[in-house]
Every structure is written in C-alpha cells, then in structure tokens.
C-alpha cells in the first residue's frame, strides 16, 4: 500500500510505502514533475483488471495547466517507481 502526496511548490509527488501491519511509513523516491507544473491530483489506470502490470498514473498539474503521464512499476524493493512517458 502506498501514500502519495503532491507538493505543488516543489514540483514533486512524494511517495511513501505503508506497512500494512504497523502503519509505519517509509519514504520512497519522489516523482519529479516538470519545472513549474505544480502537481495537484493523481489518478491511476489499470489496463488489466486485477493486475498491476502496465499501470499508468496521471497527474493533473495546477500551475502548468497540464497533465503528466507516468508508467508505474512495483519493484521488489517495496517502493513504487514512476517514469514520465
């Protein structure tokens, strides 16, 4: 399970993994939005119901008046990663 927090001023999407049993947060690598984008909201799309393969994350950017599109993967390290496409 993950917690994502959009940081409008820093142009980041902060990513944390959540330990299901303790609720402990672990900071993961942040997702860098474009300079001046100001990410505000994210939404996920799964191309195959019931499978995380091919997950896409969309970021609505308030300051840049744009949408960022990211390919999301879930490596064994326990933190999700997102690559802008």
Phi and psi restraints in degrees (value plus and minus 20) as a CYANA .aco file:
   2 UNK   PHI    -153.8  -113.8
   2 UNK   PSI     135.0   175.0
   3 UNK   PHI    -143.2  -103.2
   3 UNK   PSI     106.4   146.4
   4 UNK   PHI    -136.5   -96.5
   4 UNK   PSI     114.2   154.2
   5 UNK   PHI    -148.1  -108.1
   5 UNK   PSI     100.8   140.8
   6 UNK   PHI    -100.3   -60.3
   6 UNK   PSI     109.9   149.9
   7 UNK   PHI    -132.6   -92.6
   7 UNK   PSI      72.1   112.1
   8 UNK   PHI     -76.5   -36.5
   8 UNK   PSI     -66.2   -26.2
   9 UNK   PHI     -90.5   -50.5
   9 UNK   PSI     -50.6   -10.6
  10 UNK   PHI    -114.9   -74.9
  10 UNK   PSI     -22.3    17.7
  11 UNK   PHI      36.1    76.1
  11 UNK   PSI      24.0    64.0
  12 UNK   PHI    -148.8  -108.8
  12 UNK   PSI     133.5   173.5
  13 UNK   PHI    -133.8   -93.8
  13 UNK   PSI      89.8   129.8
  14 UNK   PHI    -100.3   -60.3
  14 UNK   PSI     113.9   153.9
  15 UNK   PHI    -139.7   -99.7
  15 UNK   PSI     111.3   151.3
  16 UNK   PHI    -150.4  -110.4
  16 UNK   PSI     120.3   160.3
  17 UNK   PHI    -113.5   -73.5
  17 UNK   PSI     127.9   167.9
  18 UNK   PHI    -136.2   -96.2
  18 UNK   PSI     102.6   142.6
  19 UNK   PHI     -91.3   -51.3
  19 UNK   PSI      99.7   139.7
  20 UNK   PHI     -82.7   -42.7
  20 UNK   PSI     -52.1   -12.1
  21 UNK   PHI    -105.0   -65.0
  21 UNK   PSI     -56.7   -16.7
  22 UNK   PHI    -125.2   -85.2
  22 UNK   PSI     -38.9     1.1
  23 UNK   PHI      59.7    99.7
  23 UNK   PSI     -16.2    23.8
  24 UNK   PHI     -84.2   -44.2
  24 UNK   PSI     114.1   154.1
  25 UNK   PHI    -114.5   -74.5
  25 UNK   PSI     119.7   159.7
  26 UNK   PHI    -144.3  -104.3
  26 UNK   PSI     105.7   145.7
  27 UNK   PHI     -93.3   -53.3
  27 UNK   PSI     111.9   151.9
  28 UNK   PHI    -124.1   -84.1
  28 UNK   PSI    -199.4  -159.4
  29 UNK   PHI     -86.9   -46.9
  29 UNK   PSI     110.6   150.6
  30 UNK   PHI     -90.2   -50.2
  30 UNK   PSI     135.7   175.7
  31 UNK   PHI    -116.6   -76.6
  31 UNK   PSI     102.7   142.7
  32 UNK   PHI    -108.4   -68.4
  32 UNK   PSI      99.8   139.8
  33 UNK   PHI    -105.0   -65.0
  33 UNK   PSI     152.2   192.2
  34 UNK   PHI     -88.3   -48.3
  34 UNK   PSI     134.0   174.0
  35 UNK   PHI     -79.0   -39.0
  35 UNK   PSI     105.9   145.9
  36 UNK   PHI      61.0   101.0
  36 UNK   PSI     -15.8    24.2
  37 UNK   PHI     -88.4   -48.4
  37 UNK   PSI     -67.3   -27.3
  38 UNK   PHI      46.4    86.4
  38 UNK   PSI      46.4    86.4
  39 UNK   PHI     -80.1   -40.1
  39 UNK   PSI     117.9   157.9
  40 UNK   PHI    -141.9  -101.9
  40 UNK   PSI     -63.6   -23.6
  41 UNK   PHI    -157.2  -117.2
  41 UNK   PSI     130.6   170.6
  42 UNK   PHI    -148.4  -108.4
  42 UNK   PSI     133.5   173.5
  43 UNK   PHI    -162.5  -122.5
  43 UNK   PSI     128.7   168.7
  44 UNK   PHI    -132.0   -92.0
  44 UNK   PSI     128.0   168.0
  45 UNK   PHI    -148.6  -108.6
  45 UNK   PSI     109.3   149.3
  46 UNK   PHI    -129.1   -89.1
  46 UNK   PSI      97.3   137.3
  47 UNK   PHI     -90.2   -50.2
  47 UNK   PSI     -45.1    -5.1
  48 UNK   PHI    -141.7  -101.7
  48 UNK   PSI      90.1   130.1
  49 UNK   PHI     -73.5   -33.5
  49 UNK   PSI     112.2   152.2
  50 UNK   PHI      65.1   105.1
  50 UNK   PSI     -19.4    20.6
  51 UNK   PHI    -151.4  -111.4
  51 UNK   PSI     118.3   158.3
  52 UNK   PHI    -105.8   -65.8
  52 UNK   PSI     -25.0    15.0
  53 UNK   PHI     -81.9   -41.9
  53 UNK   PSI     109.0   149.0
  54 UNK   PHI      59.7    99.7
  54 UNK   PSI      -1.8    38.2
  55 UNK   PHI     -80.3   -40.3
  55 UNK   PSI     115.4   155.4
  56 UNK   PHI    -137.3   -97.3
  56 UNK   PSI     116.7   156.7
  57 UNK   PHI    -133.3   -93.3
  57 UNK   PSI     110.5   150.5
  58 UNK   PHI    -127.3   -87.3
  58 UNK   PSI     114.9   154.9
  59 UNK   PHI    -138.1   -98.1
  59 UNK   PSI     102.0   142.0
  60 UNK   PHI    -106.9   -66.9
  60 UNK   PSI     101.9   141.9
  61 UNK   PHI    -124.4   -84.4
  61 UNK   PSI      94.3   134.3
  62 UNK   PHI     -89.5   -49.5
  62 UNK   PSI     -68.5   -28.5
  63 UNK   PHI     -95.6   -55.6
  63 UNK   PSI     -56.4   -16.4
  64 UNK   PHI    -105.3   -65.3
  64 UNK   PSI     -26.1    13.9
  65 UNK   PHI      29.3    69.3
  65 UNK   PSI      32.6    72.6
  66 UNK   PHI    -165.3  -125.3
  66 UNK   PSI     155.3   195.3
  67 UNK   PHI    -145.3  -105.3
  67 UNK   PSI     107.4   147.4
  68 UNK   PHI    -115.8   -75.8
  68 UNK   PSI     122.3   162.3
  69 UNK   PHI    -141.7  -101.7
  69 UNK   PSI     108.0   148.0
  70 UNK   PHI    -150.0  -110.0
  70 UNK   PSI     118.3   158.3
  71 UNK   PHI    -106.1   -66.1
  71 UNK   PSI     102.8   142.8
  72 UNK   PHI    -123.7   -83.7
  72 UNK   PSI     115.4   155.4
  73 UNK   PHI    -148.2  -108.2
  73 UNK   PSI     138.9   178.9
  74 UNK   PHI    -143.7  -103.7
  74 UNK   PSI      61.0   101.0
  75 UNK   PHI     -89.0   -49.0
  75 UNK   PSI     145.8   185.8
  76 UNK   PHI     -83.9   -43.9
  76 UNK   PSI     -35.0     5.0
  77 UNK   PHI     -84.3   -44.3
  77 UNK   PSI     -35.8     4.2
  78 UNK   PHI      75.5   115.5
  78 UNK   PSI     -22.9    17.1
  79 UNK   PHI    -135.9   -95.9
  79 UNK   PSI     117.5   157.5
  80 UNK   PHI     -94.8   -54.8
  80 UNK   PSI     134.0   174.0
  81 UNK   PHI    -144.4  -104.4
  81 UNK   PSI     130.8   170.8
  82 UNK   PHI    -155.5  -115.5
  82 UNK   PSI     108.6   148.6
  83 UNK   PHI    -137.0   -97.0
  83 UNK   PSI     105.2   145.2
  84 UNK   PHI     -85.7   -45.7
  84 UNK   PSI     113.8   153.8
